[in-house]
Amino acid sequence: MVDAGGSVSSNAAILIISAIGQGGPVGYNESVVIQNYSGFLNTFLVAMNLDTDGDGIIDENDRDDDGDLLDDTDELAGSGFDPATPSDPLSTDTDGDGADDGAEAQAGTNPDDATSIFEILFSSRLGTTDVIEWRGRDGKQYEVLQAESVSNLIESPTVVDTVTASGGIGPWFETISVSTNMIPIPTNRAYRIRLLP
């Protein structure tokens, strides 16, 4: 029944979805199982046990349904970004660029543009100097980390430079930053760029 006005039911199972918030059908009910969902302007639960991010808190009680460290209300309003840009509260990575929305909020990149991402763009060696370029945002500060291997880069990196990005253009003030690092020859180096708070 939908918006039931009244009935007599015996040995029945009834599902009522009501847009006017009535508690059940008007009438006589005997040995029935009643499930009643009501709400104003057709707002009612459809997937009561949905847990999008698998954190054990159902979405109806979870302030961050997708687990990207942004409140759902902030994602819908876009208030976690500058300029304000809504993102999908049920998708960790709205634009599918590999960086979750929370990381994009910290980096100052656009969560709705897969080409707007904090990443190393280029590295090269000129003689005894390594040159590293990355996409960032004007005013953000970055550390350039180095190590002799990728595993050491994670476990025990060395900070070789600190750069504050400048010269950003457009509404997201994106810019390319460059760092140079003198190294002994011959040797290999792995690099990582870390965004500072």
N, C-alpha and C positions, 0 to 999 in steps of 0.2 A: 504494500500500500504506500502511496506517496501522498502526503497531506490528507490523510484519511479523515473523513468527516464523521464516521461512525460505523460500527459493525457489531455483529455477534460472531464470536469465534470459539470453536471447541476443538481441543486436541490439535492445535495449529502452531506453526512457527511463523512469526510476523517480523518483517524488517520494515521499519518506518523511517523515512528520511523526510524531515519537515523543515520548510523554510520559515515557518512562523513560530517554531519553538514549542509546539504542543507536546505534552508528555506522553501521549499515546492516543489510540482511537477512543472516541466517545462510544461507549456501549458495554456490553457484557462479554467478559472473556473468561473462559474456563480451561484449565490445564494448557496454558499457552506459554511459549517462550518468546519474550519480546526483546528485540534489540532496537533501541531508539537513538537516532542521531538527529540532533536539531541544531539550528543556528540561524542567524539573520542573513538574509540575502544569499542563500545557498552556500554558506560557509560551514562545512562540516568535514570531519576526518574521513579520509579515503584509505590511507595506508597507515593504520594506527601503530604498527610495529616497525616501520621503516627506520633503519639506522644507516644512512648513506656512508658515513666514514668508518663504520664498524667499531666505534669506541665504546659500545655497550650502553650508550644513552640514545634513546629513540629521538628522531628528529624533532618531534613535537616538544621535547623537553631540552633540546640541545641548542645552545646559542650559536654554535659553529657546526652546521650539519656536515660540511665536507672536510673538516679538519685542517683547513689551510691557515689557521690562526687569525682569521678575520671573522668578526661577528656577522651573522646573516643580515642583520639590519644595516650594518655598515656596507656590506657588499651590494645590497639592493639600492641603497642611497648613493653608493660610490664614494662615501666620505673617507674611505681609507686611502684614497689616491688624490694627487694634486696634478692636474685638475680633476675634479670629481668625475669618476667614471664607474658606472655600475658594473659589477661582475656577478657571475652565476654562483649563488650560495649552495648549489648542489653539485658543483664541479670544482675540484681542487685547482685545476688549471684551465681557466675560461677560454684562453686563446690557443691552447694546445702547443705552446712553444717549449715545454719542458720545465718551465719555472712556475711553481705554484703561485697563486694569487697573493698569499701572504709575503712571499719572497719578493714579488714584484712591487708590493706596497713599500717594503723596506728599501728596495733599490731605486724606487722612483720611476719605474718603467710602466708602460701602458698594458694593463691586463687584458685588453681587448684587441691587441695588435701583436701577432706572432713575430714580427720583425723588430719589435721594441723589447729588447732583452739585454740584461747585464751579462756580457760574455767577452772572452778573449777573441779578437778578430784576426790577429796576425802576430807572428813572431819570426824573427830572422836574425842571422848573425852577420855582423859586419866586422871582419877582422877579429879583434878580441872583445867585441861589444855585442851583447844580445839586445835586441829592440823588441819590446812587447807593446802591442796596441790593444785597447779594449773599449767597448761601448759602455758609457756610463751616463751620469746626469750631472749637470752643472751644480757645483756646490757640495757634492758628495765627496767624501774622503776615502781613499783606498790604500791598502798596503800591498806591495808586491812581494810575494814570498818565493823563495827558491830552495831547491835541494838537488842532490845528485841523481835522485830517482823519484818516481811517482810515489812509491811507498814512503820514502823519507819526507816527501812533500806533505804528506798527511801526518806523519808521526813527529817529525822534528824539523820543520822548515826554518829558514832564516829570513828575516825581514831585510830586504835590500833597498827598499824605497817606499816613501809615502807620498802620495799624489792627491792634490785637491783638484777635481775636474773643474774646468772653466770653459766659457765660450759656447755654452749650449744654445741651440736654436729651436724654434717651434714651441708649441704648447707644453711639451714634455721636457724641454731644455736638454735634449740628448746631445752628447758630445763624444768625441774620440779622445781618449787620453793615451799618452805615450810615456814609457819608462825605458831607460837604457841601463844596462848592467855590465860592468867590466868583469871579464872572467879569464882564468888562465887557459891557455891552449896547450894541448888538445883536451877537451873535457865536454861532457854533456851536462845540461841543466834542465830541470823541469820547473815550470812556473805556475803559480796560482795567484789570482787577484782576490783580495779579501775586502769586502765593504766594511768600513768602520761605522759604529753607531753614531 
